Every structure is written in structure tokens, then in C-alpha cells.
Amino acid sequence: MAVAVVGASGYVGRLLVGRLTQLGHRVVAIARSVEQGPVAAGVDRRAVDVADTAAVAQALVGVSAAYYLVHALAGGPDFAERDRAAARSFATAARDAGVRRVVYLGGLGGGGADDHGAGGDPGALSRHLSSRHEVGDLLRGSGIPVVELQAAVVLGAGSISFEMLRYLTERLPAMVCPRWVDTRLQPIAERDLLEYLVRAPDVPGGIYEIGTPDVTTYQEMMQRYAAIRGLPPRRIVKVPLLTPSLSAHWVDAVTPVDRRISHALIESLATEVVVRRPGAAAVFGIEPMPVADAIKAALDEQGADLEQRLFDIDEGLADGVFVVRTVATITPGDAEAVRQDLFDIGGDLSWYGVPGAWRLRLAAGRLFGEHLALHRPPQLSAGATVDWWTVAHVDAGSVVLSTKTWTFGDAWLGYRVTAGTGSARPDALLQVAAFRPRGALGLAYWRLLWPVHRVVFVLMARRRVRGRKR
């Protein structure tokens, strides 16, 4: 089926494009700015502003179903008006292009929806949730059958709400919180949300409220997250006078999430967002996972994604993970020797380079209960144990290692030999290290040793280029 994803550059949009492509659909990915780089098979990227009705209509020609995932939260306090204008533009374009089905991801909350697709009472909703409901009404006004999925917090790495939960819980063993930590909600697992979305074109039009099978609170989610990460229970003191506006600034001070979006979301946290009209799971044939399983899946899936995309991730901090990229030039004629040297890993600290620093690291770990030992497998293959690592991926020119055995957090280390194009761009070795801190101790470990890491990572890459035997 030919489908369009409008808002393809966002968190959900990127995931959905990948999932639809895996299922064999021809996908038109529409966003104001599309990602550069190689285009996956089956994806037609279009840089189009949704406010340009004619351009959107042209991009939608030949599409049978269109996903509408646009929101204007990052644009400032007038987001509701811009969301309204964008929805009207898209609705007109979809009608003109002959789109037969629209799938819209809206917000859960309010008095529920009736059987005819009319939203609940928006009077008690925040500006953000009211805008989400209004957009759904505007899309239905196009006359095209609309499947509106109303969801609350998405439990997945990259979701702003999940990242706020992650950073607050990881970084604060004790915290002062507003009353909204006791607000009841039903979040949804990222995996389940994607499944609802891909099945939406095949169900009758209407509003479907979706979420986990269990109702929780923000405080309970923090405690569950802490338990899954192996952290002590968080100490939470609730202060009634801490308003959403004040708590937004408090979140700014603790977390690096985009404050343009987080402020609007925090305003919504006082609104109870639970499924009042169940039944979507039966219609879609989905068995949603509970909250605890959804949080664990979010962390596990982030780890699996890091293993697959490690060499393509930008340096810096994103979604709770610090990444450092180092490139070392390979002497002409030595590229094959460097590739072969990757298979010599294991059983010897000198392979990594700077063995003295690694001995200090292992000794420091023992003070915190770590027992890291050297080990060389008979063959370097996926799943094999190498020292304190597990081999996540290996081929003729690259190896990716991962570990969850460190007290301070989870780590990934990858090496890839990249072919050059001549003297202007010689062969090189790309080394990528990623670290997901565990709690305040893990964050302190990374921050305090950051100057050392910068030097050690460069020396490690250079050591790999020279090798031990050349």
C-alpha cells in the first residue's frame, strides 16, 4: 500500500516510517526538513511545509492512507493557532489528493469519546490536550474517514515525556515534586503504539483510546523505572504549592529535554489521562503490555538500536546516552592489517591501548562490587563473551561490543575500518564509545572522568591503527 507519513522527522514519525518500510509499504515521508543521507528502499522523502496546501496535495497524490503526526509545540506559546492552521491545510490537501483514510495520533484525556467520533469535554483540559482534540475535529471535517488514536505518555527512548521520566529518576535519588506526581494515567509502550498505527488503516474510522492495561501515576512510574534500572527507591516529597509553571523550571534545571515542548507537556500533567472507553485493543487485535514491561522494553530496545546504529549516531548526549566518536588515519597499505587486528581482541588489556588506565578502571570497579575479568573466546562471533563485553555485531571490517555489567551504567564500543578515496581522504578507523549512566553515581563517573576519557579514547584509536604486531 502507498502511505504517507506527515511529520516524518519527529520521534514517532521516524519510527513509523521504518516500521512501514519493513512491512513492504511504499512510504512518502513528508516533513519541513527531511534527513539527509541514503534513502531506504521504499521511502520517498519530500521536504514540504504542511502549511503549503498545494505542495502537500501534490506529495499526497497516489497515496491511499496518510498519517498525520504534526504538532507545533516547539514553536512557542501560540502553538494552538499554528496547529489549527496546519490541520486545515492538511485536511484540504488530503481531500484534493483523493486520500481515502487519515490516521491521526492525538492526546488522551477529557470525558472520553462518543460512538460517532466526537471528542470529550475539552473544558478541563490543558491547552496542549485541547489543541490535540481540536485537530482531530478539524481532520474529521474534511469528510475523509479518520482513525484517531488518543494516547498519553509514550514509553520509548526519544519520547519527551519518557526522557523527562528517565532524567528525573536517574539523576535525583531524592526530589521535591508537585502534586501532579499523583495524577493517574495510562501510558503506552512504544512498540504497542507502532502496532496500533500500522493496523489503523484497516479498522473502521472513529476515536480509539489506547494505553497500557494498568493505570499508574507519575510517582509510581518513577519508582518502577528505578527498580528496573537497579536503583534504590526514589525519595519523593510532594509540595502542593509547586505549580506546573514552577515545576517546569525545576525540570529545566535537572533535565536536558527541549523546554519548548516540556513546558507545554508539564502543563498537561495535572490532567488525568486514562482510558475511559476501552475496546481499542480488541478491535486492533493487540494485547498491550503493562507499564513495567513497557519501561523495560523501552530500555532494551534502545540498547538494541544502539548496537545496530552505533556508527551513525552523532557525538554528544541524546536520550540519556553519551556518545564519543574518534577517527584515526590508517597508514596507506595497512587497512587490511587493521581489520585483522580487530579479531585479536580479548584476554589482554594492551589491545585496548593505555593498559595502565584500564587497570585503574578495573580496580576502581572492584570497590563498587564489579568483578570484570579478561576472556578471549575461541572465535569472535555475535553473542561471544570478550573480556567484560558481549559481541553484538562483527563482520570483516567492524566489531560492536556491549556490556551491562558495569556498576556505573551500560556501555557500547565499536570499531569500523572505513575505505578512503585517495590522499585527500585516506583509509581510517572509526571508534565510537557510548555510555548510558546508571543513576547519579553513573553520571558523576562520566562527568568527573570526562577529561580523561577524551585523552584515552584518542589513544585507544591510535593504538588500534598501529596494532601490537606491526
N, C-alpha and C positions, 0 to 999 in steps of 0.2 A: 504494500500500500504506500502511496505517496503522502507523506505527512509533513507539516511544517511545525517548527518549534520557534515561537516568537518570544524573545527573551532568552536566547540560547547561550548567552555569555554569563548568565547568573549561575548560582550554585546548583539549583535544581535543573536548570536548562542544560548545563554541560553534562550532568549525569544522564539525563533523559535522552539526549542526542546519542550518547554512547550506547545506551541500552536499546534504543530503537534500531540503531545500526546493526547491533549484534543479532537482532531478530530478523534482519533482512529487509527492513523497510527502506524506501528511498526518502531521505530526510533533507528538507530545506531548513537550514539553520539561519534564523533571522535575528540580528542584533544591531544596535547602533554601531558597534565596532566588533568585528569578528577576530578571533585569534589567528595569528599568523602561523606559518609552518605547513607541513604536509597535511593534505586533506584526506581524512579517512574515506575508504570506499563507501559510496552510497550517501555521502554528505555534500550538499550544495550550499556553500556559505554565502550569505547575502548581507552586506553592510547596509542596512536600511533603518532609518529612524521611524518608529511606529507612528509618529505624528504626520509623516508624509503618506497620506492616504493612497495616492496614485501609485507610489513606489511599492507600498505594501501589497496592494491589489495585484500588481504585476508579478511580485515574488510569489504570490499565492496561487497563480494560475496553474491548474492541473493538480492541485492538492485536494484530497478528499477530506482530510481532518487536520485541524490546526490547534495546537496547544498555545494557550495564552498565559505566559508566565511573567508578565511585565509588572513592575511596581516602581514608584518614584520616590521611595523613602530616602534614598541617598541625596536627593535634590534639595532638601530643606523643608521648612515648615509648611510650604504651600503644596505639599505632595498630593493632597486630595484633589485639588483642582487639576493638576497635571495628570493624575491617574484617570480622572474623569474624561479629559480631552483625549488621552491616548486610547481609552476603551472605545470612545465614539468613533475615532479614526479607524481603529482595527475592525470594529463591527461593520462599518460601511465597506471597508476594503474586502473583508471576508465575503460579504453578501455579493459585491460586484464581481468577485473572482469565482463565485459558484462553489464555495466551500460548503460541504454537506454536514459537517459536525465540528463544533468547537468544544474543546476541553479546557476548563479554567481551574486553576488552583487558587482557592480563596481561603478565608480565615474562619476558623471555628469560633463560635461564641454567639450570645444572644438567646432569644427564645426558641431557637430551632427553626426548621423549615417546614412548610406545609406540602401536601402532596402535589401541588401544582407548581412547585418551584419558587414560591415566594419566600423571601428571607424572613428571619425572625425580627423582633422588635429591636431596632438599632439605637433606641434611646439610651440604654445603659452601656453602650459600647464606647470604647476609646475611638479617637479619630482614625487610627490605623484600621481597626476592625470595621468601623462604619464604612470606611472607604473601600475595603475589600468586598463588603456586601453590596455596596453601590455599583461597583464594577461588574459584579455578576448580574445585577438587574439590567445594566446597560447592554451587556452582551446578549442577554435574552431578548432585548428589544429589537435585535437585528432580524428576528424571525428564524434564525438558524437554530436547530436543536443544540442545546448546551448541556454538557455534563459538568457540573460544578462540584469539585471536591473541596470540602471545607475541613481544614486541618489546623492543628495548633502547632506546638513546638515539634520540629523535625529533629530526631536524634540521629545525627550524622556529622562527620567531620566536615567543616566548612559552613554548616548552618550557623548563622549568627547567634541564635538562641542557644544552641549546643555549645558554641565556643564560649559564651558567657558562663554557662554552667561549668565547663571544663576549667577555665582560668580561675574562677572564684573558688572552686573546690580544691584545685591543685595548689593554689598559692596561699590560701588562708586557712590554717588549722583552726583558727577561731575568727568569727566575724560578727559584726553588728549588722542586722538586716531589718528592712521594713516589714510591715505586716503582709506584703504580698507573697512572702515565702510560704504562707499557709493557703494561698489560693489554689483551689482544686483545678486540675487539668488532666487531659488525656493526650499526651504527646503521640507521636507515631514514628516507627522505625523508618529510616531512610529506605531500606530495602522494600518495606511494605508500601511506602508511598510510590516508589517507582513502579511497583507491580500494579497498583491501582491506576496509575497514569497510563501504562501501556495497554491495559484492558478497557480503559474508558471509552474508546470509540465503538466498542461492541455492546454497550449496555444502553438501556433507554435513557433519554435525556431527563434531567432533574438535578436536584441538590442532594449530595450524599455526604453525610458527616462521618469522618473516618478518624480512627485513633487506636491506641492500644486497648486490649481488653480490660485493663485495670486502671482505675482512677488514682492519681497521686497528687502530690504538692511539690512545689519547687524545693522545699526543705527536704522532703523525702528523696527527691531525685539527687540532691547533693550528697546525701548520706549513702545512697546506693552507688553513686559514681565512686565515692571514696572507698567503699568496700571492694568494688570491682578492681580498683587500682591498687589495692593492698595498703591503703592509707588508714590512719586511725579515724574514728568518728569525728566529724567536724563539730566544734562548739559554736552554736548559733544563739545569739542574743537578739531578741526581737524588740525593736524600738518603735512604738506606734507613731511617734512624731516624725519619723524619717519618711518624708513624702516621696512619691515617684520622681519628682524633679531632683530632689537632693540625692536620692539613691542613684540616679543616672550619673551624677558627677562622681559619686563613690565608685561606681563601676568603671568609669573612665580612668580613675587613678589606679585601678587594680588590673584591668584587662586591656589588651591592645586591639580590641574589636573596633570596627568602624562606628564612631559615635554618632554619625548622621543617621545610621539605621538603628543603633542600640537605643537611642533616646526615645524614638517612636515606639519601639517594642516594649521598653520598660513601662511606658505609659499604659500599655495594654495588660500588664501583669496583674493588675488588680481585678481584672475581669475573669470570672470563672469560664473556662473553655472546656466543656465536657460534651460528650456525645449524648444528645437528648433524644435523638431519633435513630436508634440502632437499626441495622439491617443491611448496611452497605457491604459488609463482609460476605454475606450470603449471596447478594446479587453479583458480586465480582468473583466469588469463589476463592476468597482469600482468608487465611487464618492468621490474623495479626499476632505478632509476638508481644509478650509482656514487656513492661518498662525495663526491668533489669536485663533481660535478654537483648533488648534493643540497644541499651547503652554498651553492653559487651560487644555486640555485633558492630557498633559504630567504631569502636577502638580496634577490633580485629580487622575490619575491612580497611581502615586507614593504614594499618600495618601492611596488609596485602598489597594495597595500592602503592605504598612506598617501595616495596620490593620490585614492583613492575615498572614504576616510573622514576626510579631514583635518579637516573642520569639526566632527566628532563626537568627536574624541579629547580626553581630559582633559589639562589642563596638568600638566607635571612630567616626570619620567623614567620611561619604561616600555620594556622590551625594547630597550634600547640607544639610544633616541631621546628627545631633549629637545624638549618642546613648550611654546610660549608663546602664550597666547590674549589678544587685546586687543580691546576693544569701544569704539567711538566713536559717540556720539549724532549723528544726522543732523538738521540743521535742518528743521523742517516744510516740506514742499514741495520739498525738494532731493533726495529719494531717487532720482528718475529721472536727475537730473544726475550723481549719484554713480555710478549704474550705467553711464551712458555714458562716464564718465571712466575706468572700468576698461579700456576699449578703447583708451585713449591710451597705454598702456604701451609702452616701447621707445624706445631712442635718446636718452634724456635722463635723467640722474641725478636731476634735480629732481622727477621723477614720484614717486620713492620717498619723498621727504622727506629732510631732513638730508643734502643732497648733499655737504657737506664731509666728513661721516663716511664716506660711501660712497667718496669719492676716497681717503681714507686707507686704507680697506679694500682697494681695488683696488691701491694702491701697496704695501701690506704683502704682498699675494698675489704680486706680481711678485718679491719677494725669495725666494719659495719655488717659483718656476717657473710661477706661474699667468700666463695671458695672457687676461684677461677683457676682452671688447670690447662696446661698445654696438651694438645692432642692432634695427631696427624692421621687422617683416615687413609686406608689403603688406596682409595680412589676419590678424587674430588668430583662429587656429583650432588645434584639437588637433594636436600634432606640430610646430607652427611654432617657430622659434627667436626668442626675445625676449631681447636682451642676452645674458647668460650662462645663461639659463633655456631650458627646453623647456616649451611649453604642454601640460600634462597633461589639463586639462579647462577648458572655457569654455562658458557659456550666458548668458542675458540678465541674470542677476544675480550671477554668480560667476565667478572665474577661479582656477585652481590651476596653479602653476609648480613645476618641479623642476629640479635640477641635480646632476650627479655630476662636475662639472669642478673643483670646489674641492679644493685640496690638503688642507684640514683635515677634509673629510668631505662627506656628501651633505646637500642642503638642499631644503626644500619651503616654498613661500609661497603662501598662499591668501587671497582676499578674497571676502566674500559680503555682499550687502545683505539685511538681514532686515526684514520688514514688522512694524511695531508694532501696538499695539491701542488707541492713543489717547495722551493726555497722560501717563498713568501708565507707559506703555511705548512710547516713540517709536520711529520707524524708527532702525536702527543699522547700522553697518558692522562686521562681524566679521572680524578679521585673525588668521590662525593661521600661526605660523612653526614649523617642525620642523627639527631638525638631528641627523644621525647621525654622530658623530665618527669619524674615521679614525685609529686609533692614539692613543698618548699625546699626540702633538702636537695632534690634533684636540680631545681632552678638555681640554688646557691652554688652547687657544684659546677654547673655550666658557667654561670656568671663570673665566679671567682677565678676559674681556670681559663677564661676566655683568652687572655694574652698568651698563655702557654699553649693553648690549642692552636692558635694562629701560627705559631712558630713550628710546633710539632707536626701539624698537617702538611706544611710545606716540605719539611724534612722527610716525612714519610713518602710523599710523592716522588721526591728526588731520589730517594733510596730505591724505590721500585724501578725507576728508569735506569739506574746504574746496575741494579741487581747485585747478588752476592758473588756470582761466579764470573762476572765479566770485568 
